[in-house]
Structure formats: C-alpha cells, structure tokens
C-alpha cells in the first residue's frame, strides 16, 4: 500500500480536431448537454465523471485519464520512484485545480488531478 491514495479515474480528456463535430458525437453518446462549452474546451459531467474535449489536442495524441488524488506532489513522487517519468509537472489550471502527467514504463501517458 502506498502512502497517498487515489480517488479513482474521474476525468478523461480527449484531443479532438473539430470541436463542433466532436461535441455532437459526445452529446449523442452521453445523452447530455455540456456543462462547459467554450471555443477552447467542452466538458461533460455525467455519472460521476468529467469528460473533456480539447481542440487541437493541447499536446495530447490520445485520450488521457486523470486519477484524482488528495496530494499531487506525493503521488508524483511515488510514481517516479516506481519508474514513472514526469511529462508535465504539477501546475494550476485555474481555480486551484492542479494537474500533472507522467508516463509509465511503456510510454503511456497518465494524468493526476488535485482539487483544492
């Protein structure tokens, strides 16, 4: 057992090339209108999860799952000690929300998210 726990995967961000087309597909899939709808991001809150659409990918080449954690720095320390490599250091994306990404041993990108 590690010293800092996770609260599970609650956020998944998807890179999209056409925000309007992607929005239509996700509205049909999720059966809900977005809770955030801006030219730079569309987000849906459905069944306890947040699904986000990022136009142009924001550097992502595939969807990234975000594990919610109470202490992002502690969890980053644990995963790097276990062989993970930090891709994007923890940083505030607004409202006190911190995010970071790292890669596992196979190069898969995983995310961490801490709400204040």
KOLFIRO-543179 format. One record per residue (C-alpha): residue in three letters; y, x, z negated. Coordinates in nm, 3 decimals, padded with zeros to 5 digits, always signed. Layout:
<nodes>
+------+---------+---------+---------+
! rest !      c2 !      c1 !      c3 !
+------+---------+---------+---------+
!  ALA !       Y !       X !       Z !
...
+------+---------+---------+---------+
</nodes>
This chain:
<nodes>
+------+---------+---------+---------+
! rest !      c2 !      c1 !      c3 !
+------+---------+---------+---------+
!  UNK ! +00.000 ! +00.000 ! +00.000 !
!  UNK ! +00.344 ! +00.130 ! +00.087 !
!  UNK ! +00.647 ! +00.120 ! -00.136 !
!  UNK ! +00.859 ! -00.104 ! +00.083 !
!  UNK ! +00.719 ! -00.428 ! +00.219 !
!  UNK ! +00.787 ! -00.621 ! +00.536 !
!  UNK ! +00.869 ! -00.986 ! +00.562 !
!  UNK ! +00.689 ! -01.018 ! +00.894 !
!  UNK ! +00.797 ! -01.035 ! +01.254 !
!  UNK ! +01.074 ! -01.290 ! +01.265 !
!  UNK ! +01.281 ! -01.165 ! +01.558 !
!  UNK ! +01.180 ! -01.082 ! +01.915 !
!  UNK ! +01.437 ! -00.968 ! +02.170 !
!  UNK ! +01.364 ! -00.994 ! +02.542 !
!  UNK ! +01.554 ! -00.798 ! +02.809 !
!  UNK ! +01.649 ! -01.024 ! +03.100 !
!  UNK ! +01.806 ! -00.961 ! +03.439 !
!  UNK ! +01.951 ! -01.311 ! +03.488 !
!  UNK ! +02.067 ! -01.477 ! +03.167 !
!  UNK ! +02.109 ! -01.827 ! +03.314 !
!  UNK ! +01.763 ! -01.831 ! +03.472 !
!  UNK ! +01.602 ! -01.689 ! +03.158 !
!  UNK ! +01.783 ! -01.944 ! +02.940 !
!  UNK ! +01.637 ! -02.232 ! +03.143 !
!  UNK ! +01.283 ! -02.095 ! +03.108 !
!  UNK ! +01.314 ! -02.040 ! +02.732 !
!  UNK ! +01.468 ! -02.385 ! +02.675 !
!  UNK ! +01.166 ! -02.534 ! +02.855 !
!  UNK ! +00.922 ! -02.310 ! +02.666 !
!  UNK ! +01.068 ! -02.361 ! +02.319 !
!  UNK ! +01.182 ! -02.721 ! +02.361 !
!  UNK ! +01.516 ! -02.640 ! +02.201 !
!  UNK ! +01.869 ! -02.550 ! +02.300 !
!  UNK ! +02.001 ! -02.208 ! +02.197 !
!  UNK ! +02.169 ! -02.161 ! +01.860 !
!  UNK ! +02.374 ! -01.871 ! +02.004 !
!  UNK ! +02.495 ! -01.892 ! +02.363 !
!  UNK ! +02.731 ! -01.623 ! +02.487 !
!  UNK ! +02.759 ! -01.414 ! +02.805 !
!  UNK ! +02.621 ! -01.112 ! +02.614 !
!  UNK ! +02.336 ! -01.281 ! +02.421 !
!  UNK ! +02.141 ! -01.606 ! +02.394 !
!  UNK ! +01.942 ! -01.677 ! +02.079 !
!  UNK ! +01.699 ! -01.947 ! +01.975 !
!  UNK ! +01.585 ! -02.027 ! +01.619 !
!  UNK ! +01.250 ! -02.204 ! +01.641 !
!  UNK ! +00.957 ! -02.232 ! +01.399 !
!  UNK ! +01.096 ! -01.968 ! +01.161 !
!  UNK ! +01.152 ! -01.712 ! +01.437 !
!  UNK ! +01.454 ! -01.590 ! +01.628 !
!  UNK ! +01.404 ! -01.532 ! +02.000 !
!  UNK ! +01.687 ! -01.345 ! +02.171 !
!  UNK ! +01.769 ! -01.286 ! +02.537 !
!  UNK ! +01.960 ! -00.965 ! +02.611 !
!  UNK ! +02.117 ! -00.944 ! +02.958 !
!  UNK ! +02.063 ! -00.611 ! +03.127 !
!  UNK ! +01.817 ! -00.522 ! +02.855 !
!  UNK ! +02.059 ! -00.326 ! +02.637 !
!  UNK ! +01.837 ! -00.021 ! +02.692 !
!  UNK ! +01.514 ! -00.216 ! +02.643 !
!  UNK ! +01.245 ! -00.210 ! +02.912 !
!  UNK ! +01.016 ! -00.461 ! +02.743 !
!  UNK ! +01.040 ! -00.711 ! +02.454 !
!  UNK ! +01.095 ! -00.557 ! +02.110 !
!  UNK ! +00.957 ! -00.716 ! +01.795 !
!  UNK ! +01.164 ! -00.677 ! +01.480 !
!  UNK ! +00.993 ! -00.660 ! +01.141 !
!  UNK ! +01.228 ! -00.791 ! +00.873 !
!  UNK ! +01.247 ! -00.559 ! +00.574 !
!  UNK ! +01.442 ! -00.554 ! +00.246 !
!  UNK ! +01.523 ! -00.178 ! +00.274 !
!  UNK ! +01.551 ! -00.045 ! +00.629 !
!  UNK ! +01.606 ! +00.320 ! +00.531 !
!  UNK ! +01.300 ! +00.322 ! +00.304 !
!  UNK ! +01.084 ! +00.168 ! +00.576 !
!  UNK ! +01.215 ! +00.415 ! +00.837 !
!  UNK ! +01.125 ! +00.700 ! +00.601 !
!  UNK ! +00.772 ! +00.560 ! +00.561 !
!  UNK ! +00.706 ! +00.511 ! +00.932 !
!  UNK ! +00.842 ! +00.853 ! +01.025 !
!  UNK ! +00.634 ! +01.018 ! +00.752 !
!  UNK ! +00.334 ! +00.844 ! +00.910 !
!  UNK ! +00.417 ! +00.978 ! +01.259 !
!  UNK ! +00.667 ! +00.727 ! +01.397 !
!  UNK ! +00.971 ! +00.863 ! +01.578 !
!  UNK ! +01.317 ! +00.710 ! +01.532 !
!  UNK ! +01.453 ! +00.588 ! +01.864 !
!  UNK ! +01.768 ! +00.419 ! +01.733 !
!  UNK ! +01.890 ! +00.491 ! +01.380 !
!  UNK ! +01.981 ! +00.204 ! +01.149 !
!  UNK ! +02.319 ! +00.058 ! +01.238 !
!  UNK ! +02.518 ! -00.256 ! +01.167 !
!  UNK ! +02.518 ! -00.511 ! +01.450 !
!  UNK ! +02.755 ! -00.748 ! +01.272 !
!  UNK ! +02.768 ! -00.948 ! +00.956 !
!  UNK ! +02.594 ! -00.676 ! +00.755 !
!  UNK ! +02.274 ! -00.701 ! +00.963 !
!  UNK ! +02.114 ! -00.360 ! +01.013 !
!  UNK ! +01.871 ! -00.284 ! +01.294 !
!  UNK ! +01.676 ! +00.026 ! +01.394 !
!  UNK ! +01.399 ! +00.105 ! +01.641 !
!  UNK ! +01.121 ! +00.360 ! +01.638 !
!  UNK ! +00.818 ! +00.445 ! +01.848 !
!  UNK ! +00.459 ! +00.454 ! +01.735 !
!  UNK ! +00.210 ! +00.725 ! +01.836 !
!  UNK ! +00.162 ! +00.560 ! +02.177 !
!  UNK ! +00.531 ! +00.523 ! +02.254 !
!  UNK ! +00.551 ! +00.150 ! +02.179 !
!  UNK ! +00.899 ! +00.052 ! +02.061 !
!  UNK ! +00.910 ! -00.138 ! +01.731 !
!  UNK ! +01.215 ! -00.270 ! +01.551 !
!  UNK ! +01.325 ! -00.308 ! +01.191 !
!  UNK ! +01.587 ! -00.556 ! +01.075 !
!  UNK ! +01.755 ! -00.587 ! +00.736 !
!  UNK ! +01.989 ! -00.869 ! +00.646 !
!  UNK ! +02.244 ! -00.805 ! +00.374 !
+------+---------+---------+---------+
</nodes>
